């Protein structure tokens, strides 16, 4: 038995976008080889180092009228179905949102062998980098292969390419982790179906079934897991002067389709609550771009606490069109402080990947071949 991890992200034509994902996957690979991620310290106010996270705060007045971020617009405006965020300083630009993104609770809930697990041994291994805990989960002498792959736009690194590389390396048991934000992402739904994790997607897809010989387990997206809250709490804290007198607004992509929309809103609300608790904000709310509820939620916060300044945080995986262009536009005229940034390359995302991998490895060790359902498509 040889385990392998496939971390699946959206993909982009922008080189830096892909490099941020590759850095995160490389950190997870090192961690699962028994090393502490990056060999660096991980303690900060919210539990982890934020030195790799985005920097800078953009107040509405300062953002308005600044030049467009050409790389973000170039990389993502041309029809990309991006579920991504920005690590560059965000500028207010003209334009509107395109594309859509969401997920399927089935893909990450009842179909996933890692749903909802909170294995203390795994968490301990992440926090301390203890090689023995990782080896214990994987099995003595067992190497864990880790690959990154993309839904589209990165030639030679697509999902099937990643599966083929892992199987060529001898992988017999495969955990596919969708590096997307929400259970409400349609991309997570279609990827799960294409991998053979369930017989039917919730909506039509242009994807084809993948060739998977290994025993497949489909993981879960970032959602409102504590590592995600830590990463965004570090981001929000940069904009906060006095959180006890401020309100937090977390903004995510969303979906116009009812089931997916409900999942987005539920998880964004949970994420907002966790961030507010960590930083100490007086109030918190969440809003989606699709449907557009940014102004509505900002006004609700102001109605509840008229004296409070609003700190707006984008909940996107990596830098791109939506955080550089769409989010600032939706915030125009609302008087919010906008925090440019994204979830990667924050080291807590590496922790999240490793924790999910270790939970799966622990279950794999307990159950063995006989206990693993072969959902792989051939």
TABELNOR-V185582 format. One record per pair of residues at least 12 apart in sequence whose C-alpha atoms are under 7 Angstrom apart, sorted by sequence separation. I is the first residue (numbers start at 1). J is the second residue. D is the distance in Angstrom with one decimal. If there is no record, write none. Layout:
BEGIN
i->I j->J d->D
i->I j->J d->D
END
This chain:
BEGIN
i->189 j->201 d->6.1
i->272 j->284 d->5.9
i->285 j->297 d->6.6
i->149 j->162 d->5.5
i->189 j->202 d->6.8
i->194 j->207 d->6.5
i->272 j->285 d->6.1
i->148 j->162 d->6.6
i->194 j->208 d->5.9
i->195 j->209 d->6.3
i->272 j->286 d->6.2
i->147 j->162 d->6.2
i->190 j->205 d->6.2
i->194 j->209 d->4.2
i->195 j->210 d->5.4
i->194 j->210 d->5.5
i->269 j->285 d->6.3
i->195 j->212 d->7.0
i->269 j->286 d->5.3
i->81 j->99 d->4.7
i->83 j->101 d->5.9
i->250 j->268 d->7.0
i->268 j->286 d->5.7
i->80 j->99 d->6.6
i->81 j->100 d->5.8
i->79 j->99 d->6.8
i->81 j->101 d->6.8
i->145 j->166 d->6.8
i->197 j->218 d->6.3
i->69 j->91 d->6.6
i->250 j->272 d->5.8
i->68 j->91 d->6.2
i->319 j->342 d->6.3
i->67 j->91 d->6.6
i->68 j->92 d->7.0
i->312 j->336 d->6.3
i->318 j->342 d->5.2
i->66 j->91 d->5.8
i->68 j->93 d->5.4
i->311 j->336 d->5.9
i->312 j->337 d->5.9
i->313 j->338 d->6.3
i->317 j->342 d->5.7
i->318 j->343 d->6.3
i->66 j->92 d->6.1
i->192 j->218 d->6.7
i->310 j->336 d->5.0
i->311 j->337 d->4.9
i->312 j->338 d->4.8
i->313 j->339 d->5.3
i->316 j->342 d->5.5
i->317 j->343 d->5.0
i->318 j->344 d->5.6
i->65 j->92 d->6.3
i->309 j->336 d->7.0
i->310 j->337 d->6.3
i->311 j->338 d->6.1
i->312 j->339 d->6.1
i->314 j->341 d->7.0
i->315 j->342 d->6.6
i->316 j->343 d->6.3
i->317 j->344 d->6.0
i->63 j->91 d->5.3
i->64 j->92 d->5.2
i->248 j->276 d->6.8
i->314 j->342 d->6.8
i->63 j->92 d->5.3
i->54 j->87 d->4.6
i->56 j->89 d->6.3
i->248 j->281 d->6.4
i->54 j->88 d->6.5
i->247 j->281 d->5.7
i->254 j->288 d->4.9
i->256 j->290 d->5.6
i->246 j->281 d->5.6
i->247 j->282 d->5.6
i->248 j->283 d->6.2
i->249 j->284 d->5.9
i->250 j->285 d->6.4
i->251 j->286 d->5.9
i->252 j->287 d->6.4
i->253 j->288 d->5.4
i->254 j->289 d->5.9
i->255 j->290 d->5.0
i->256 j->291 d->5.6
i->243 j->279 d->6.8
i->244 j->280 d->5.9
i->246 j->282 d->5.7
i->247 j->283 d->4.6
i->248 j->284 d->4.5
i->249 j->285 d->5.1
i->250 j->286 d->4.7
i->251 j->287 d->4.9
i->252 j->288 d->4.9
i->253 j->289 d->5.1
i->254 j->290 d->4.8
i->255 j->291 d->6.4
i->294 j->330 d->6.5
i->243 j->280 d->5.5
i->244 j->281 d->5.2
i->245 j->282 d->6.0
i->247 j->284 d->5.5
i->248 j->285 d->6.3
i->249 j->286 d->5.5
i->250 j->287 d->6.3
i->251 j->288 d->5.6
i->252 j->289 d->6.4
i->253 j->290 d->6.1
i->254 j->291 d->6.7
i->183 j->221 d->6.3
i->243 j->281 d->4.4
i->244 j->282 d->4.9
i->182 j->221 d->5.8
i->243 j->282 d->6.5
i->174 j->214 d->6.0
i->181 j->221 d->5.7
i->182 j->222 d->6.2
i->183 j->223 d->6.3
i->173 j->214 d->5.2
i->174 j->215 d->5.9
i->175 j->216 d->6.0
i->176 j->217 d->6.3
i->177 j->218 d->6.4
i->178 j->219 d->6.6
i->180 j->221 d->5.3
i->181 j->222 d->4.9
i->182 j->223 d->4.6
i->172 j->214 d->4.6
i->173 j->215 d->4.7
i->174 j->216 d->4.9
i->175 j->217 d->4.8
i->176 j->218 d->5.0
i->177 j->219 d->4.7
i->178 j->220 d->6.2
i->179 j->221 d->5.7
i->180 j->222 d->6.2
i->181 j->223 d->5.4
i->229 j->271 d->6.0
i->233 j->275 d->5.2
i->237 j->279 d->6.4
i->171 j->214 d->6.7
i->172 j->215 d->6.2
i->173 j->216 d->6.2
i->174 j->217 d->6.2
i->175 j->218 d->5.9
i->176 j->219 d->5.7
i->177 j->220 d->6.2
i->178 j->221 d->5.2
i->179 j->222 d->6.7
i->224 j->267 d->5.6
i->232 j->275 d->6.9
i->175 j->219 d->6.5
i->177 j->221 d->7.0
i->223 j->267 d->5.8
i->224 j->268 d->6.8
i->229 j->274 d->6.0
i->233 j->278 d->6.6
i->224 j->270 d->5.9
i->229 j->275 d->5.3
i->233 j->279 d->6.2
i->224 j->271 d->4.6
i->163 j->212 d->7.0
i->249 j->298 d->7.0
i->160 j->210 d->6.3
i->247 j->301 d->6.9
i->14 j->71 d->6.9
i->14 j->75 d->4.7
i->247 j->308 d->6.1
i->249 j->310 d->6.8
i->13 j->75 d->5.0
i->246 j->308 d->4.8
i->247 j->309 d->6.1
i->248 j->310 d->5.7
i->249 j->311 d->6.1
i->250 j->312 d->5.9
i->251 j->313 d->6.1
i->252 j->314 d->6.2
i->12 j->75 d->6.3
i->245 j->308 d->5.5
i->246 j->309 d->4.9
i->247 j->310 d->4.8
i->248 j->311 d->5.0
i->249 j->312 d->4.6
i->250 j->313 d->4.9
i->251 j->314 d->4.9
i->252 j->315 d->5.0
i->12 j->76 d->6.8
i->246 j->310 d->5.8
i->247 j->311 d->6.2
i->248 j->312 d->6.0
i->249 j->313 d->6.2
i->250 j->314 d->6.0
i->251 j->315 d->5.7
i->252 j->316 d->6.5
i->250 j->315 d->6.4
i->10 j->82 d->6.5
i->239 j->311 d->6.8
i->10 j->83 d->6.8
i->185 j->260 d->6.6
i->184 j->260 d->4.2
i->184 j->261 d->6.2
i->236 j->313 d->6.3
i->105 j->183 d->5.5
i->103 j->182 d->6.1
i->104 j->183 d->5.3
i->184 j->263 d->4.7
i->102 j->182 d->6.3
i->103 j->183 d->4.2
i->104 j->184 d->5.9
i->183 j->263 d->6.0
i->184 j->264 d->4.7
i->102 j->183 d->6.5
i->103 j->184 d->3.8
i->104 j->185 d->6.7
i->183 j->264 d->6.7
i->102 j->184 d->3.9
i->103 j->185 d->3.0
i->104 j->186 d->6.8
i->107 j->189 d->6.3
i->182 j->264 d->6.0
i->102 j->185 d->1.3
i->103 j->186 d->4.3
i->101 j->185 d->4.6
i->102 j->186 d->3.6
i->103 j->187 d->5.9
i->104 j->188 d->6.2
i->101 j->186 d->5.2
i->102 j->187 d->5.7
i->103 j->188 d->4.4
i->104 j->189 d->4.6
i->107 j->192 d->5.8
i->182 j->267 d->6.9
i->101 j->187 d->6.0
i->102 j->188 d->6.6
i->103 j->189 d->4.7
i->111 j->197 d->6.7
i->107 j->197 d->6.9
i->36 j->128 d->6.9
i->36 j->129 d->4.0
i->35 j->129 d->5.6
i->34 j->129 d->6.7
i->34 j->130 d->6.6
i->35 j->131 d->6.4
i->34 j->131 d->4.1
i->83 j->180 d->6.8
i->34 j->134 d->6.1
i->239 j->339 d->6.4
i->32 j->134 d->6.6
i->236 j->339 d->6.6
i->113 j->217 d->6.4
i->235 j->339 d->6.9
i->112 j->217 d->6.1
i->114 j->219 d->6.3
i->115 j->220 d->6.9
i->112 j->218 d->5.3
i->235 j->341 d->6.9
i->111 j->218 d->7.0
i->112 j->219 d->5.5
i->108 j->218 d->6.7
i->107 j->218 d->6.7
i->108 j->219 d->5.6
i->232 j->343 d->6.6
i->32 j->144 d->6.7
i->108 j->220 d->4.4
i->231 j->343 d->6.0
i->231 j->346 d->6.2
i->29 j->146 d->5.6
i->231 j->348 d->6.2
i->227 j->348 d->5.3
i->228 j->349 d->6.8
i->227 j->349 d->6.4
i->25 j->148 d->6.2
i->227 j->352 d->5.9
i->22 j->148 d->6.8
i->181 j->316 d->6.7
i->181 j->317 d->6.3
i->180 j->317 d->6.6
i->11 j->150 d->5.1
i->2 j->142 d->6.7
i->4 j->144 d->5.5
i->5 j->145 d->6.1
i->6 j->146 d->6.0
i->7 j->147 d->6.3
i->8 j->148 d->6.0
i->9 j->149 d->6.4
i->10 j->150 d->5.2
i->11 j->151 d->6.1
i->13 j->153 d->6.1
i->3 j->144 d->5.5
i->4 j->145 d->4.5
i->5 j->146 d->4.7
i->6 j->147 d->5.0
i->7 j->148 d->4.8
i->8 j->149 d->4.9
i->9 j->150 d->4.9
i->10 j->151 d->4.9
i->11 j->152 d->5.4
i->12 j->153 d->5.6
i->3 j->145 d->6.7
i->4 j->146 d->5.8
i->5 j->147 d->6.3
i->6 j->148 d->5.7
i->7 j->149 d->6.2
i->8 j->150 d->5.4
i->9 j->151 d->6.3
i->10 j->152 d->6.4
i->11 j->153 d->5.6
i->12 j->154 d->6.7
i->6 j->149 d->6.9
i->8 j->151 d->7.0
i->11 j->154 d->6.0
i->8 j->159 d->7.0
i->101 j->253 d->6.9
i->102 j->254 d->6.7
i->101 j->254 d->6.8
i->102 j->255 d->6.3
i->101 j->255 d->6.4
i->100 j->255 d->6.4
i->6 j->162 d->6.8
i->103 j->260 d->6.4
i->102 j->260 d->6.0
i->216 j->374 d->6.0
i->215 j->374 d->4.7
i->216 j->375 d->5.6
i->215 j->375 d->6.5
i->216 j->376 d->5.3
i->215 j->376 d->5.9
i->4 j->166 d->6.5
i->214 j->376 d->6.6
i->213 j->376 d->6.2
i->212 j->376 d->5.1
i->212 j->377 d->5.3
i->213 j->378 d->6.4
i->211 j->377 d->5.8
i->212 j->378 d->5.5
i->4 j->171 d->5.6
i->210 j->377 d->6.4
i->211 j->378 d->4.9
i->2 j->170 d->6.6
i->3 j->171 d->5.5
i->209 j->377 d->6.9
i->2 j->171 d->4.9
i->3 j->172 d->6.2
i->4 j->173 d->6.2
i->5 j->174 d->5.9
i->6 j->175 d->6.2
i->7 j->176 d->6.0
i->8 j->177 d->6.0
i->9 j->178 d->6.3
i->2 j->172 d->5.2
i->3 j->173 d->4.8
i->4 j->174 d->4.9
i->5 j->175 d->4.9
i->6 j->176 d->4.7
i->7 j->177 d->4.8
i->8 j->178 d->4.9
i->9 j->179 d->5.0
i->1 j->172 d->5.8
i->2 j->173 d->6.2
i->3 j->174 d->5.9
i->4 j->175 d->6.3
i->5 j->176 d->6.0
i->6 j->177 d->6.1
i->7 j->178 d->6.1
i->8 j->179 d->5.5
i->9 j->180 d->6.4
i->1 j->173 d->7.0
i->7 j->179 d->6.4
i->197 j->375 d->5.3
i->196 j->375 d->5.6
i->197 j->376 d->6.8
i->196 j->376 d->5.1
i->195 j->376 d->6.4
i->196 j->377 d->4.8
i->57 j->239 d->5.8
i->195 j->377 d->6.3
i->47 j->230 d->7.0
i->46 j->230 d->5.7
i->50 j->234 d->6.3
i->46 j->233 d->7.0
i->46 j->234 d->6.8
i->137 j->358 d->6.3
i->138 j->361 d->5.5
i->137 j->361 d->5.3
i->97 j->322 d->6.7
i->126 j->351 d->5.9
i->137 j->362 d->4.8
i->139 j->365 d->7.0
i->138 j->365 d->6.9
i->126 j->354 d->6.8
i->137 j->365 d->6.6
i->85 j->314 d->7.0
i->97 j->326 d->5.7
i->126 j->355 d->6.6
i->85 j->315 d->6.9
i->95 j->325 d->6.9
i->96 j->326 d->5.8
i->85 j->316 d->3.9
i->87 j->318 d->6.7
i->88 j->319 d->6.9
i->94 j->325 d->6.8
i->95 j->326 d->6.9
i->46 j->278 d->6.7
i->84 j->316 d->4.7
i->85 j->317 d->4.9
i->86 j->318 d->5.2
i->87 j->319 d->5.2
i->93 j->325 d->5.1
i->123 j->355 d->6.1
i->83 j->316 d->6.6
i->84 j->317 d->4.5
i->85 j->318 d->3.8
i->86 j->319 d->2.8
i->90 j->323 d->6.7
i->91 j->324 d->5.8
i->92 j->325 d->6.0
i->122 j->355 d->5.6
i->83 j->317 d->6.7
i->84 j->318 d->4.4
i->85 j->319 d->3.9
i->86 j->320 d->5.3
i->90 j->324 d->4.8
i->91 j->325 d->6.9
i->84 j->319 d->5.7
i->85 j->320 d->5.5
i->84 j->320 d->5.9
i->92 j->328 d->5.1
i->93 j->329 d->6.8
i->122 j->358 d->5.4
i->85 j->322 d->6.8
i->86 j->323 d->5.4
i->92 j->329 d->6.2
i->122 j->359 d->6.3
i->85 j->323 d->5.4
i->86 j->324 d->6.6
i->119 j->359 d->6.1
i->114 j->356 d->6.8
i->117 j->359 d->6.8
i->76 j->320 d->6.0
i->77 j->321 d->5.9
i->76 j->321 d->5.1
i->114 j->359 d->6.3
i->114 j->360 d->5.8
i->113 j->360 d->6.9
i->72 j->320 d->4.6
i->73 j->321 d->5.2
i->72 j->321 d->5.1
i->90 j->340 d->5.2
i->89 j->340 d->5.5
i->72 j->324 d->6.5
i->88 j->340 d->6.7
i->87 j->340 d->6.7
i->88 j->341 d->6.4
i->86 j->340 d->6.5
i->87 j->341 d->4.2
i->69 j->324 d->6.5
i->86 j->341 d->4.8
i->87 j->342 d->5.3
i->85 j->341 d->6.7
i->86 j->342 d->4.9
i->85 j->342 d->4.7
i->60 j->332 d->6.6
i->60 j->335 d->6.2
i->60 j->336 d->6.3
i->59 j->336 d->6.7
i->60 j->337 d->6.1
i->59 j->337 d->4.4
i->60 j->338 d->7.0
i->58 j->337 d->6.1
i->59 j->338 d->5.7
i->58 j->338 d->5.1
i->57 j->338 d->6.2
i->58 j->339 d->5.9
i->57 j->339 d->4.7
i->58 j->340 d->6.7
i->56 j->339 d->6.8
i->57 j->340 d->6.1
i->56 j->340 d->6.5
i->54 j->340 d->6.8
i->55 j->341 d->6.8
i->54 j->341 d->4.5
i->54 j->342 d->6.5
i->53 j->344 d->6.8
i->53 j->345 d->5.8
i->52 j->345 d->5.8
i->53 j->346 d->5.0
i->52 j->346 d->5.4
i->50 j->346 d->6.2
i->49 j->347 d->6.7
i->48 j->348 d->6.4
i->17 j->318 d->6.5
i->17 j->319 d->6.2
i->24 j->345 d->6.2
i->28 j->350 d->5.3
i->32 j->354 d->6.8
i->27 j->350 d->6.2
i->20 j->344 d->6.6
i->20 j->345 d->5.7
i->28 j->353 d->6.6
i->24 j->350 d->5.9
i->28 j->354 d->6.0
END
